[in-house]
Each structure stands twice: as structure tokens, then as C-alpha cells.
Amino acid sequence: MTPATTRIVTVIAAFIAGLGAFSIAIFLIAGRGPLPITAPSAIGGPFRLVDQNGAVVTEDALKGKPSIVFFGFTHCPDICPTTLFDVSEVYKALGRDGDKVGAYFVSVDPERDTPDVLKEYLSSFDPRLRGLTGDPKAVAAIEKAYRVYSKKVPLDAGGYTMDHTALVYLLDKDGRFVAPFNLKRKPEDSAADLKRYF
């Protein structure tokens, strides 16, 4: 594996380990099997960002229909564009039902990812995808709420890249975290999975 892939795998493993520890803690405290993660304090929470058109977006946008949320950045060389392409393919598989699903690409690189940059970047994908960004403090707040890891990594040739959690979050129509969403399957299968939450 490349160093970048190794870092991504490590971040995903750490996230999954954290979810496991959370479930074990619930088991020990409650004296019964692990509970579904539905508590608002578990994953998710209030945020205030702007989309690629400059419109303010808060956690209220995640209510009313199921949503998928992915954290990344526009200078990402592989994982982010691949994930956004996969999301676009799921929208295509949903057909008219695509309007019943929200999809959000949250930047972990607010220094470079302005609304205009996001708008240009997302023009290559399904137009229903909303890019979200904000000042560093606002981005840090949503990262903390969703337990997202991100770190600026200097490049030998100058500039920097970002290490970050490469997980796709599935939220129900109440805006609550359901589970990581699997895009590594046929778009039709992902679409059928999403329809269960309409």
C-alpha cells in the first residue's frame, strides 16, 4: 500500500475501534447488548457552514430525508473524487427518487476550499451534491461532532495535503447517524439500501 493508503486505512481502523469501544461501554453500563447509535451526542450535532453557492447550511438541512455525508477536500488525489463519483452513480441509479436523498461533501481544508472552489470542483459530479465549508473554527466543530480526524501534512515539493477520515456517513431522515454507508457495491444496491430510509 502507498503511504497515503496506509494512513487512510489507519484512520478508518481507529474510527471503527472507537465505535467498538463506545458499544462496549454501553454494554457495561446498561447491562445488556450494544445499542444502536442513535443518541444525538454519539455522532453528529449542531453546525453552521456555507454551501458552494454561499447559502448558510445547518444541521436542520439533514432532516426530512436520509442523507449521506462525506468529509474530504478538493485537492484530494484519489479517495475524494472516487467517492463523489460513486455518490453520483447512486443518484443516477435512484432516478427520480434521487431528490429524496441529501448528499453533502464537507471540506476539511477550509483554507483552500472556498465556496467558489467547491462550486467548480463539484461541477464534475451530480448537481444535487452540496459542498460545505466555513471558517476553520466552524469546520473544526463539525469534525468534532462527527468524530472526524483530519491533519495537514506538508509535501516534500511544497504545499500540503490532508489526512482525513474517509468514511461515508448514513443519516436517517431525522438527521441521526445510522451507520457507515457502503459505496463499494453496485450503485443499484446502494440505491436500494437508501430507499429503506425514505
N, C-alpha and C positions, 0 to 999 in steps of 0.2 A: 504494500500500500504506500501511496505517496504520503509525505508528512502532513499535508492538508487533510487527506482522508483519515489518517490516523487520529488527528486532532478531533475531527468531526465525530468519529466512532467513539472516542473517549468521552466527548461531551454528551452524546446520546446515552452512553452507558451510565454516566454519572446521574443523568436525569432519571433514568429508569430505576437506578439504585435508590434515588431519593424517594420516588413514588413507592417503592417497596418498603422502605423504612417507615414512611407515613402510614402505610397499610398495617404494618406490624404494630406500630404504636396504637392505632385504633383498636386492633385486636386485643392488645394487652390491657388497654384502658376500659374498653367496653365489655370484655369477656366473651366476645363472640367473633364470628368470622369477619374478614375485612369488608368494610362498607364501600359502596360506590363513591367515587369522589364527586360530590355534588355540592358540598358546602362552599359558599361564595369565598370564604377565606382560603380555600385549598389552592385553587388555581384561577386566576382572573381577578378582576376588581375594577375600580374606577380609573379612568384615564381621560385625557383631553389632548388630542392630536389634531393634525390637519391632513386632508387628503391631497391628491395630486392636483386638484382644482382650487385648493386653498380653503375649502369648506371645513369647518370645525366638526370633528367626529369624537363622540364619547362612547362609553360602554352601552349607552342606550341604543346605538346603532346595531348592536349584536342581539337585540331582542326582536321577536316577531317571526323569525325564520332561522333555521340552522345555519351555522357559519363555519367556515374553515379559515384558520389564521396561521400565517407562516411568518417567521422573523428572518430577515436577511438584509442584503444591501445590493445596490445596483452595480458595484464593481466586482461582485462575486463571479468567479470564473466558470463555475460549473453547477454546484448544487442548487443555487437560487434560480437561474434561468430554467434548469431542468424541471424543478418543482413547479414553477409558474406555467411552464408548457403543459405539464401533467394536469394542473388545475384547469387550464384552458380546454384540454381534451375532455375532462369530466363535464365541463359546461356544455361542450358540443354533444356529448352523449346524453345529457339531460334534456336537450332540445328546449321546448317551451317551458319546461319545469325549471330551467336554469334560473329564472327570475325568483324562484322560491328559496334560493340559496345565496348567502353572502360569502364573499371571499376577500380576505384582507392580507396585504403584504406589508408588514411593519418593518421599517428600516431600523437597523441597529447602528447606522452610520449617519447620524443627523448632520455631522459636519459637512458631508458632501451631498447627501440626499435631500435636496430641497424639493418643494412641490414640483417645480418645473423639471428637475432632473427625473423625479419619479414619473411624471407625465410622459416624458419622452421614452423612458425605459419601458413603461407598461404598454406603450402603443404597439408593441410587438406581440401582445398577449390578448386574451379575451377582454373586451371593453368593460365587462362587469367587475373585473378585479379592481379593488380600491387600494391604492398605496397610502400608507400613513407615515407621517414623520412629525417632528416638532423640535423644540429646543432640547439640548442634552438632558436637562433635568426631567422633562416630560417623558422622554424616551426611556431614561433610567427607571422611572416609576412604573411604566408598563412592563418593562423587562422584569422588574422585581415581582410585580403582581403575577406574571405568568411563569416565574421561575426560569427565566431565560438567561443563559450565560452568553456574554459577549466580551471580547477583548481586542483592542487594537494591536496588531502585530506588524512591526516595521519590516520592510522588504530590503534585501541587500542592494537592489538597484535604486533605492529611494522610494518614498511614498510608504503606503501601508496597506494591509489587508485586514480583514476582520475574522477572528474565530467566533463562532456563534452556535447556539443550539439549532440544529437542523430538523426540528420536529414540526409536524403539521398538527395543529390542534383542532379537534372537532368540538363545537359548542352546540348545545341544543337551542331551541327557539326561545328559551328563557335566558340565553346568554351564559349558561353554565357549562363548564368543561365536562365532556363525556369521556373522551379517550383520545389517544394519538390516532390520527387518520391515515390509513394505509393507501398510498397512491401507487405502490409498486404492484399493480394488478391491472387488468383490463379496465379502461375508462367506464365501460358499461357496468362492471361490478362495483366500482366506486360510486357510480351514479345510483345504482340500486340500493346501496348501503345508505346514502344520503336521504333517499326517499322515505326511509323508515322514520325519519325525524321531522317530516313535514307536519 
